[in-house]
């Protein structure tokens, strides 16, 4: 089974239960875009194993690793334990004495649209490549079939470490590994648009699959349609592009000439859109790891994302979903 290492930041999450309410009861959890994707890859893989009669004998092996930095505090230890329970390997997580994870709070409106407040200036994840940890990651490349990172992964790093991360991706691609990337653009994390665009353009030619969200890319690049987004990344050198568009059809295109759209199921009871795109990405990669076609993987990913937006928080139970 292909093994993908997800690289990025996980934070403590506070999610309220009442729309438009700031104070009141809240649930304490953890999440982060790449960790969410890793979790849903692992959970989707487990479901596909259970629902496939000819599952391979190594079906219970880890399909995902997570690479980040945490502290040595109780919250960090609880995160590591939870990831391991989900079947995510954590041997490349750096733990730093005295450091702490970042924190964010989710507010949702009556339609389930969310907004975030962050406390991450001194988050441990910013040091994930420091003190030679980038060499430890590079030395582990032989254990990996793919690496997954996002615009947030790049944005939280110093300029020096961002270049280290891009070089890690370049080295991995040069060795035949598959790079997966979601722009997941968050303007407030970048000094300016030009810096973000330069980083994304450096990653694109290395990518086996890019998984952007149309609204994010349209705001940054001025794309008029999801097809424009797909074409722009293909022109930049990506081998395959999957463009998410919320409740509108998902667009797929590749250098091989494949192109099309797949409409998602209609969802009417949306309560929280947090992790919609992350869960799609992880489920897509989990389905592809099980030999599904791109179209089949998109349909599975849409189903998982559809479940996620009907629950509060980033990480929700999908154990009762079935995949035809």
C-alpha positions in Angstrom: 0.0 0.0 0.0 1.5 3.4 -0.9 2.7 5.4 2.1 2.3 9.2 2.1 3.9 11.6 4.6 1.9 14.7 5.3 3.9 17.8 6.3 2.5 20.8 8.2 0.9 22.2 11.3 -1.6 20.8 13.8 -3.2 23.2 16.4 -5.5 22.9 19.3 -9.0 23.6 18.1 -11.9 25.3 20.0 -15.2 24.9 18.2 -18.5 26.3 19.5 -21.8 24.6 19.2 -24.0 27.6 18.6 -24.0 29.6 15.3 -22.9 33.2 15.6 -22.0 32.8 19.3 -18.5 33.7 20.4 -18.8 32.7 24.1 -20.5 29.7 25.5 -19.9 25.9 25.5 -17.1 24.8 23.2 -15.4 21.5 22.3 -11.6 21.2 22.6 -10.0 19.2 19.9 -7.1 19.5 17.4 -6.8 20.0 13.7 -4.7 21.5 10.9 -5.1 21.3 7.2 -2.5 18.7 6.5 -3.2 16.7 9.6 -6.9 16.7 8.6 -5.9 15.3 5.2 -3.7 12.6 6.8 -6.5 11.6 9.1 -9.1 11.2 6.4 -6.6 9.3 4.2 -6.1 6.9 7.1 -9.8 6.6 7.9 -10.8 6.2 4.3 -8.1 3.6 3.7 -9.4 1.6 6.7 -13.0 1.8 5.4 -11.9 0.6 2.0 -9.9 -2.2 3.5 -13.0 -3.3 5.4 -15.3 -3.0 2.4 -13.0 -4.8 0.0 -13.2 -8.6 0.0 -9.8 -9.0 -1.6 -8.0 -6.6 0.7 -4.2 -7.2 0.8 -2.6 -8.9 3.7 -0.8 -5.7 4.7 -4.1 -3.8 4.7 -3.6 -2.7 8.4 -0.2 -1.2 7.7 0.1 2.6 8.1 -0.7 4.4 4.9 0.1 7.9 6.3 2.8 9.6 8.4 2.7 13.1 9.9 5.6 15.4 9.9 5.5 18.5 12.2 6.9 19.8 15.5 5.2 19.8 18.8 6.1 20.4 22.4 6.5 17.9 25.2 3.3 19.1 27.0 0.2 17.1 27.7 -1.7 18.5 24.7 1.2 17.5 22.3 1.3 14.0 23.9 -2.5 13.6 23.5 -2.2 14.6 19.8 0.5 12.1 19.2 -1.6 9.3 20.9 -4.7 10.2 18.9 -2.8 10.2 15.6 -1.3 6.8 16.4 -4.8 5.5 17.2 -5.9 6.6 13.7 -3.1 4.6 12.2 -0.9 7.6 11.4 2.9 7.1 11.9 4.5 9.7 14.1 8.2 8.8 14.1 9.1 12.0 12.1 7.3 14.4 14.6 9.9 16.6 16.3 9.1 17.3 20.0 10.7 20.5 21.5 11.1 21.1 25.2 9.3 24.3 26.2 7.4 24.7 22.9 3.6 24.5 22.5 1.1 23.8 19.7 -0.7 26.8 18.2 -4.4 27.4 18.9 -7.4 28.5 16.9 -11.1 29.1 17.5 -13.9 28.4 14.9 -17.0 30.6 14.6 -19.8 29.5 12.3 -22.8 31.4 11.0 -26.3 30.0 10.4 -25.3 28.6 7.0 -22.3 26.7 8.4 -19.7 29.1 6.9 -16.8 29.5 9.3 -14.3 32.1 10.3 -11.2 31.6 12.4 -9.2 33.3 15.1 -5.6 32.1 15.5 -2.9 32.1 18.3 0.1 30.6 16.4 2.9 33.2 16.5 5.1 30.9 18.6 3.7 27.6 17.5 6.2 24.7 17.7 5.4 23.7 14.1 7.3 26.7 12.8 10.5 24.9 13.9 9.8 21.6 12.2 12.9 21.9 10.0 15.2 23.4 12.5 18.3 21.9 14.1 18.9 19.4 11.2 15.4 17.9 11.3 15.2 18.5 7.5 18.1 16.0 7.1 16.2 13.4 9.2 13.2 13.9 6.9 15.3 13.6 3.7 16.9 10.4 5.1 13.4 8.9 5.5 12.5 9.4 1.8 13.1 5.7 1.1 10.1 4.8 3.3 7.8 7.1 1.5 5.9 6.9 -1.8 4.5 10.4 -1.6 4.7 13.6 0.4 1.8 16.0 0.9 2.0 19.7 1.8 0.0 22.9 1.5 0.3 26.6 1.2 -0.1 26.8 4.9 2.9 24.5 5.4 5.0 26.9 3.4 3.5 30.1 4.8 4.2 29.4 8.5 7.9 28.8 7.9 10.7 31.4 7.9 12.0 32.4 4.4 15.0 30.2 5.0 13.0 27.2 6.1 10.5 27.7 3.3 13.3 27.2 0.8 14.5 24.1 2.7 10.9 22.7 2.4 10.8 23.4 -1.3 14.2 21.8 -1.7 13.0 18.7 0.2 10.1 18.4 -2.2 12.5 18.8 -5.2 14.8 16.2 -3.8 11.9 13.8 -3.3 10.5 14.3 -6.8 14.0 13.8 -8.2 14.2 10.4 -6.5 10.9 9.4 -8.2 8.6 10.3 -5.3 5.1 11.8 -5.8 4.5 15.3 -4.5 0.9 16.3 -3.6 0.0 20.0 -3.0 -3.0 22.1 -2.0 -2.4 25.8 -2.3 -5.0 26.4 0.5 -4.1 30.0 0.3 -4.5 32.1 3.4 -3.4 35.7 2.7 -2.9 36.7 6.3 -0.1 34.2 6.6 2.0 35.7 3.8 3.9 39.0 3.6 2.3 39.6 0.2 0.7 37.8 -2.7 4.0 37.8 -4.7 5.8 35.8 -2.1 3.0 33.2 -2.0 2.8 33.0 -5.8 6.6 32.5 -6.1 6.5 29.6 -3.6 3.5 27.9 -5.3 5.2 28.3 -8.7 8.3 26.6 -7.3 6.3 23.7 -6.1 4.0 23.2 -9.1 6.5 21.6 -11.5 7.4 19.0 -8.8 3.8 17.9 -8.3 2.2 14.6 -9.3 -1.2 16.0 -8.2 -2.3 19.5 -7.2 -5.6 19.8 -5.3 -6.5 23.5 -5.1 -9.8 25.0 -4.2 -11.2 27.3 -6.9 -12.2 30.2 -4.7 -8.8 30.4 -3.1 -7.0 30.3 -6.5 -9.4 32.7 -8.1 -8.8 35.3 -5.5 -5.1 35.0 -5.8 -4.6 34.5 -9.5 -7.8 35.9 -11.0 -9.0 32.6 -12.5 -12.4 32.9 -14.2 -13.3 29.3 -13.9 -12.1 26.0 -12.4 -11.0 24.9 -15.9 -8.8 28.0 -15.9 -7.3 27.0 -12.6 -6.6 23.5 -13.8 -5.0 24.7 -17.1 -2.8 27.2 -15.3 -1.3 24.5 -13.0 -0.9 22.1 -15.9 0.9 24.8 -17.8 3.1 25.4 -14.7 4.2 21.7 -14.8 1.8 19.7 -12.6 1.0 16.3 -13.9 -2.6 16.2 -12.6 -4.9 18.8 -11.2 -8.1 18.3 -9.1 -10.0 21.5 -8.5 -12.5 21.6 -5.7 -15.4 24.0 -5.9 -17.6 23.5 -2.8 -21.1 22.4 -3.9 -20.3 22.9 -7.6 -18.7 20.1 -9.7 -15.1 19.0 -9.1 -12.9 19.6 -12.1 -10.1 17.2 -13.0 -7.4 17.4 -15.7 -4.1 15.9 -16.5 -1.1 16.1 -18.8 -2.4 12.9 -20.5 -5.4 14.8 -21.8 -7.9 13.6 -19.3 -10.5 16.3 -18.4 -13.9 16.4 -16.9 -16.2 17.4 -14.1 -18.0 15.4 -11.4 -21.0 16.9 -9.5 -21.0 16.2 -5.8 -24.1 15.0 -4.0 -26.5 17.7 -2.8 -26.1 18.4 0.9 -28.9 20.4 2.7 -27.9 20.1 6.4 -24.6 21.9 6.4 -23.5 23.0 9.9 -19.7 23.6 9.6 -17.6 23.7 6.4 -14.3 23.4 8.4 -12.0 20.7 6.8 -14.3 20.2 3.7 -11.3 20.5 1.3 -8.8 18.8 3.6 -11.1 15.7 4.0 -11.7 15.6 0.3 -7.9 15.6 -0.3 -7.2 12.9 2.2 -10.1 10.7 1.0 -9.0 11.2 -2.6 -5.5 10.0 -1.8 -6.8 7.1 0.2 -9.0 6.0 -2.6 -6.2 6.3 -5.2 -3.9 4.3 -2.9 -6.5 1.5 -3.2 -6.4 1.5 -6.9 -9.5 3.6 -7.6 -9.6 5.6 -10.8 -9.5 9.4 -10.6 -13.2 9.6 -11.1 -14.0 7.0 -8.5 -11.6 8.6 -6.0 -13.3 12.0 -6.6 -16.7 10.4 -5.9 -15.4 8.9 -2.7 -13.8 12.1 -1.6 -17.0 14.1 -2.3 -18.9 11.6 -0.1 -16.5 12.0 2.8 -16.4 15.8 2.5 -20.2 15.7 2.4 -20.3 14.0 5.8 -17.7 16.3 7.3 -19.6 19.5 6.6 -22.7 18.0 8.3 -20.8 17.8 11.7 -19.1 20.3 13.9 -15.3 20.5 13.9 -12.6 19.4 11.5 -12.3 15.7 12.5 -15.5 13.7 12.5 -16.5 10.1 12.5 -17.0 8.6 9.0 -17.0 4.9 10.1 -20.5 4.3 8.9 -20.0 5.5 5.3 -20.0 2.9 2.6 -18.3 3.2 -0.8 -19.8 1.3 -3.8 
